């Protein structure tokens, strides 16, 4: 059994995300950032279901040969509607960080996006839009249209210490082996199966790689069922709050450099659903703290569990390739996703480039009830450092 740290703070730090300055956060809402769980709300393994059923369970065979069930090519009318909304928003002079549903009206598409939001939160958990004319529109208009779509699905949250609410998945030359410092999305390395720190993640393809950079995703509920059948000891270990996640230096004053948490949770209350929170890069990058005796090192059991989890995800993954103009939206509550390593084109061809959104769907607006202090906050999750203002750069910085 993996050891549990014996010296834990008697009182958890306070996370100040209420009533922020409107001069810094124009909409009056601040990303709450990474919070530890409410440990008294964590359910024991015995309370977890032996088998999950319902719409969130799927196998790749359900969709591999039926792309019409999970792809939506934009129609000419939809492109025209997005184009007008984007042009009007740009003409208003409003900063990109100030985009809202009210400032990006989609009188026809909006209705279908409401249904899509429910499908992401409570259904199969993913969709692939096709055909946004990003090359004709350029980065600015494409970003406006993309973020405008996002306002119908959730609230933008900051993705890093610099306050990026529009992120950029792009190789900027950082060393992927320095996993205690480097975020893997800024490299061309493989990303193993993980969930981001938001309820929904979106990826808009601006430019493809020469080779690789392909997408895989799986139902974490399907993964859970397999673990319960084949490796119940691993399933149990993954429900225990003995896993430490690295903050990689993206911390506010007074916060620890890590979070102690679990990998699988139950929603608090009756009939709670199984929620997953995982990223192997973040649990394997903590040796600077374990070597100093501040937290336990990963045990052999934990290393074995991490490998089995990755192996099962690969067994039941749906593989897809994002073409230029494609947008992938997926749930982080019950989908785990990955990407293959890639090689970029040589200059002057553009490097692989995906614009990324992290969106929050708070508990009071149909989102999952989570055992975290910020469950009801409109911009729950994400990464917020002190009072760093939200920014929306049009390319990687």
C-alpha positions in Angstrom: 0.0 0.0 0.0 1.3 3.5 -0.9 2.3 5.6 2.1 0.3 8.7 3.1 2.1 11.8 4.2 1.9 12.2 8.0 2.6 15.9 8.2 -0.3 17.6 6.6 -1.4 21.2 7.2 -4.0 21.4 10.0 -5.9 23.9 7.9 -6.0 24.2 4.2 -5.0 27.5 2.6 -7.8 29.9 1.6 -8.3 30.4 -2.1 -9.4 34.0 -2.7 -11.4 34.0 -5.9 -14.5 35.8 -4.8 -15.2 39.5 -5.4 -12.2 40.3 -7.6 -11.3 43.7 -8.8 -13.2 44.6 -12.0 -10.3 46.6 -13.2 -8.4 43.3 -13.4 -11.3 40.9 -14.2 -13.7 42.9 -16.3 -16.6 40.4 -16.0 -16.1 40.3 -12.2 -15.3 36.6 -12.2 -11.9 35.2 -11.3 -10.7 31.7 -12.1 -10.6 29.8 -8.8 -7.5 27.8 -9.8 -6.3 24.4 -8.6 -8.0 23.5 -5.3 -7.4 20.5 -3.1 -10.5 18.3 -2.6 -12.7 18.6 0.4 -11.3 15.5 2.0 -14.3 14.9 4.2 -16.5 14.6 1.1 -14.4 11.9 -0.5 -16.2 8.6 -0.7 -14.5 5.3 0.2 -13.9 2.7 -2.4 -16.7 0.6 -1.1 -19.2 3.3 -2.2 -18.1 3.2 -5.8 -20.1 1.3 -8.4 -18.8 -2.1 -9.5 -20.1 -1.2 -13.0 -21.1 2.0 -14.5 -24.0 2.1 -17.1 -25.5 4.7 -19.3 -24.6 7.1 -22.1 -21.1 7.9 -20.8 -20.0 4.3 -21.6 -18.7 3.7 -25.0 -16.1 1.6 -26.9 -14.2 2.8 -30.0 -16.1 0.2 -32.1 -19.3 2.2 -31.4 -17.9 5.2 -33.3 -14.9 4.2 -35.4 -17.0 3.4 -38.5 -19.8 5.9 -37.8 -18.2 9.4 -37.9 -21.6 10.9 -38.6 -22.5 10.2 -34.9 -19.7 12.4 -33.5 -18.8 14.8 -36.3 -20.6 17.9 -37.4 -19.5 19.7 -40.6 -20.4 23.4 -40.4 -23.0 24.3 -43.0 -22.7 27.4 -45.1 -25.4 29.1 -43.0 -23.6 28.3 -39.8 -20.3 29.7 -41.2 -22.1 32.8 -42.3 -23.8 33.2 -38.8 -20.4 32.8 -37.0 -18.8 35.2 -39.5 -21.3 38.0 -38.9 -21.1 37.6 -35.1 -17.3 37.7 -35.3 -17.2 40.7 -37.5 -19.7 42.6 -35.3 -17.7 41.7 -32.2 -14.4 42.9 -33.7 -16.1 46.1 -34.9 -17.3 46.8 -31.3 -13.7 47.2 -30.2 -14.3 44.9 -27.2 -11.2 43.0 -26.0 -11.2 39.3 -26.8 -11.2 38.6 -23.1 -14.6 40.4 -22.9 -16.5 38.1 -25.3 -19.7 36.7 -23.9 -22.8 34.9 -25.2 -24.6 38.3 -25.3 -21.9 39.8 -27.3 -21.7 36.9 -29.8 -25.3 36.2 -30.8 -26.0 33.0 -32.7 -29.8 33.0 -33.0 -29.9 29.8 -35.0 -26.8 27.8 -33.9 -27.3 28.7 -30.2 -30.2 26.3 -29.8 -28.1 23.3 -31.0 -25.2 24.4 -28.9 -27.4 24.1 -25.8 -28.1 20.5 -26.7 -24.4 19.9 -27.4 -23.5 21.2 -24.0 -25.7 18.6 -22.4 -24.3 15.9 -24.6 -20.8 16.9 -23.5 -21.6 17.0 -19.8 -24.0 14.0 -19.5 -23.7 12.0 -22.8 -20.8 10.5 -24.8 -18.7 13.5 -23.9 -17.2 14.6 -27.2 -17.8 16.1 -30.6 -15.7 17.1 -33.6 -16.8 20.2 -35.6 -15.4 20.5 -39.1 -14.9 23.3 -41.6 -14.2 26.5 -39.7 -12.5 28.6 -42.5 -9.5 29.5 -40.3 -7.1 30.1 -43.3 -9.5 32.6 -44.9 -10.3 34.3 -41.6 -6.9 34.4 -40.0 -6.0 34.0 -36.3 -7.9 37.0 -35.0 -11.3 36.3 -36.5 -10.9 32.6 -36.0 -10.2 33.1 -32.3 -13.2 35.4 -31.9 -15.5 32.8 -33.6 -14.0 29.9 -31.6 -14.3 31.7 -28.3 -17.8 32.9 -29.2 -18.8 29.2 -29.7 -17.2 28.5 -26.3 -19.5 31.0 -24.5 -22.4 28.7 -25.3 -20.7 25.8 -23.6 -19.1 27.3 -20.5 -17.0 30.0 -18.9 -13.4 30.6 -19.9 -10.9 29.8 -17.2 -7.2 30.6 -17.1 -4.9 27.8 -18.4 -1.5 28.8 -17.0 0.3 31.2 -14.7 0.1 34.0 -17.3 -3.7 34.0 -17.4 -4.2 32.7 -20.9 -7.9 32.1 -21.5 -7.0 31.4 -25.1 -4.2 28.8 -25.1 -1.9 27.6 -27.8 -0.8 24.0 -28.2 2.4 24.5 -30.1 6.0 23.4 -29.9 7.9 26.4 -28.7 11.2 24.6 -28.3 11.0 23.8 -24.6 12.7 20.6 -23.2 10.0 17.9 -22.7 12.3 16.0 -20.4 12.1 18.8 -17.8 8.7 17.7 -16.6 8.9 19.5 -13.3 9.1 22.9 -15.1 7.7 22.4 -18.6 4.0 22.0 -19.7 4.0 19.3 -22.3 1.5 21.2 -24.6 4.4 23.5 -25.3 6.5 20.7 -26.8 6.1 18.0 -29.5 6.3 15.1 -27.1 3.6 12.5 -26.6 0.9 13.4 -24.2 -0.3 10.4 -22.2 -4.0 10.0 -21.3 -5.1 12.8 -19.0 -7.8 15.2 -18.1 -7.3 19.0 -18.1 -8.1 21.3 -15.1 -11.5 22.3 -16.5 -14.9 20.8 -17.2 -14.7 21.0 -21.0 -11.6 21.4 -23.2 -11.7 22.6 -26.8 -9.0 22.4 -29.5 -9.2 24.3 -32.8 -6.7 23.1 -35.5 -5.0 26.1 -37.1 -2.1 24.1 -38.7 -1.2 20.4 -38.8 2.1 18.8 -38.2 4.2 17.0 -40.9 3.8 13.7 -39.0 1.9 12.7 -35.8 0.1 14.9 -33.4 -3.0 12.7 -33.7 -5.7 12.6 -31.0 -6.9 9.7 -28.9 -9.8 9.7 -26.3 -11.6 7.2 -24.2 -14.5 6.9 -21.8 -13.0 6.9 -18.3 -16.2 5.1 -17.2 -15.4 2.3 -19.6 -11.9 2.3 -18.2 -13.3 2.1 -14.7 -15.5 -0.9 -15.5 -12.5 -2.7 -16.9 -10.4 -1.9 -13.9 -13.1 -3.2 -11.6 -13.2 -6.5 -13.5 -9.5 -7.0 -14.1 -7.7 -5.0 -11.5 -9.9 -4.1 -8.6 -6.8 -3.4 -6.5 -5.8 -0.7 -8.9 -9.3 0.7 -9.0 -9.3 0.9 -5.2 -5.8 2.6 -5.1 -7.0 5.2 -7.6 -9.8 6.3 -5.3 -7.5 7.0 -2.4 -6.3 10.6 -1.8 -2.7 9.5 -1.8 -1.8 10.9 -5.2 0.3 14.1 -5.4 -0.1 16.4 -8.4 2.6 18.9 -9.3 1.7 22.6 -9.7 5.0 23.1 -11.6 5.6 26.4 -10.0 2.3 27.9 -11.0 1.2 28.9 -7.5 -0.1 31.9 -5.7 1.5 33.3 -2.6 1.2 30.9 0.3 0.3 27.8 -1.7 2.1 24.5 -1.6 3.8 23.3 -4.8 1.6 20.3 -5.0 -2.0 19.1 -4.4 -2.8 15.8 -2.6 -5.8 14.3 -4.3 -7.3 11.1 -5.8 -7.7 10.0 -9.4 -11.3 8.8 -9.3 -14.0 10.5 -7.2 -17.7 10.1 -6.6 -20.0 13.1 -6.8 -21.2 13.9 -3.3 -24.8 12.9 -2.5 -27.0 10.1 -3.7 -26.4 8.4 -7.0 -23.0 10.2 -7.5 -21.2 9.7 -10.8 -17.6 8.7 -11.1 -15.3 11.6 -11.9 -11.7 11.3 -13.0 -8.7 13.7 -12.5 -5.4 12.4 -13.9 -2.2 13.4 -15.6 0.8 11.1 -15.3 3.3 13.9 -16.1 2.0 15.8 -13.0 2.5 12.8 -10.7 5.9 11.8 -12.0 7.5 15.2 -11.8 7.5 15.6 -8.0 10.9 14.0 -7.1 12.3 17.4 -6.0 9.7 17.3 -3.2 9.8 13.6 -2.4 13.7 13.6 -2.3 13.4 16.4 0.2 11.1 14.4 2.4 8.1 16.8 1.9 5.8 14.2 0.3 6.0 10.5 -0.2 7.6 9.1 -3.4 5.5 7.1 -5.8 5.3 3.6 -4.5 5.7 0.5 -6.6 1.9 -0.1 -6.4 1.2 3.4 -7.6 3.7 3.1 -10.5 2.0 -0.2 -11.5 -1.4 1.4 -11.2 -0.4 4.3 -13.4 0.9 2.0 -16.1 -2.2 -0.2 -16.0 -4.4 2.8 -16.3 -2.5 4.0 -19.4 -2.6 0.5 -20.9 -6.4 0.2 -20.4 -7.0 3.7 -21.9 -5.0 2.7 -25.0 -7.1 -0.5 -25.4 -10.4 1.4 -25.6 -9.3 4.6 -27.3 -11.0 6.2 -30.3 -8.3 7.6 -32.7 -9.0 10.7 -34.7 -7.0 13.2 -36.8 -7.8 16.9 -36.5 -7.7 18.7 -39.9 -7.3 22.4 -40.3 -10.5 24.1 -39.3 -11.6 21.2 -37.0 -12.7 21.8 -33.5 -12.8 19.1 -30.9 -14.7 19.6 -27.7 -14.7 17.0 -24.9 -15.6 16.6 -21.3 -12.8 16.3 -18.7 -15.2 14.7 -16.2 -15.6 11.3 -17.9 -13.2 11.5 -20.9 -9.4 11.0 -20.9 -7.5 12.1 -23.9 -4.0 11.9 -25.3 -2.0 12.8 -28.4 0.8 11.2 -30.3 4.3 12.8 -30.6 4.8 14.8 -33.7 7.2 16.3 -36.1 6.7 19.8 -37.6 7.2 20.9 -41.1 10.4 22.7 -41.9 10.3 26.5 -42.3 8.7 28.4 -43.9 5.8 26.0 -43.4 3.8 26.8 -40.2 4.3 24.6 -37.1 1.5 22.5 -35.7 -0.9 24.9 -33.9 -4.1 24.3 -32.0 -6.0 27.0 -30.2 -7.2 25.7 -26.8 -10.1 26.6 -24.5 -10.7 25.5 -21.0 -14.4 25.9 -20.0 -16.1 25.7 -16.7 -19.6 24.4 -16.2 -20.5 25.1 -12.6 -22.7 22.9 -10.4 -25.5 25.4 -10.4 -25.7 25.5 -14.2 -25.9 21.8 -14.9 -22.3 20.9 -14.2 -21.2 18.0 -12.1 -21.2 18.4 -8.3 -17.6 18.0 -7.3 -16.0 17.5 -3.9 -14.1 20.8 -4.2 -14.6 24.1 -2.5 -15.2 25.9 -5.9 -17.8 23.5 -7.2 -20.4 26.2 -7.5 -18.1 28.9 -8.7 -18.7 30.0 -12.3 -15.0 29.8 -13.3 -14.1 26.8 -11.3 -10.9 24.9 -11.9 -8.2 26.2 -14.2 -4.8 27.7 -13.1 -4.9 31.1 -11.4 -1.8 32.7 -10.0 -2.4 35.6 -7.6 -4.3 38.3 -9.4 -2.8 37.8 -12.9 -5.3 39.2 -15.3 -6.9 37.1 -18.1 -5.3 37.5 -21.5 -6.1 36.0 -24.9 -3.0 36.1 -27.1 -3.5 35.2 -30.8 -0.4 32.9 -30.9 1.9 31.1 -28.5 4.0 33.2 -26.2 
